[in-house]
Amino acid sequence: MEDSKEENKENCYYIYIILCENNSYYTGITNNLINRFNKHAKGRGANYTKFRKPLKYLSAWKVESVNIALSVEHYIKSVHKKVKTMFVENNRLLKTYYIKEMKSKKKDFDSNISIRSISKKNIEYINNILSSI
């Protein structure tokens, strides 16, 4: 997996969407996808996943700072599940929609930020690791 070495870097953050057992989505941020999912699975990740068992990652995106991660997470949590599903199905759309939203709110928003989608293949790889733990 090409991102495995970068997963443990403190200066790299991921925004992710998890599918929960009641078919709901949970969105969060982390600097280590595997450790974070394990916390969710053990009921120590978030109140939401404590009561709604997490099943697998649906999608994830990599950004350069915690501030960007928090802003993108907030944006994803503010949109309807249909839009989240669209981001899961075509993970490259998140950056376009996020930048458009931020530009409408902040005239001086720097749209040169890096939001890199994690490939479906790498998400599948991570989910396979998690299912074997």
Secondary structure, DSSP 8 states (H G I E B T S, - for coil): -TTTTGGG-TT-EEEEEEEETTS-EEEEEES-HHHHHHHHHTT-S-HHHHHS-EEEEEEEEEES-HHHHHHHHHHHHHS-HHHHHHHHHTTTHHHHHHHHHHHHH-TT-------EE--HHHHHHHHHHHHH-
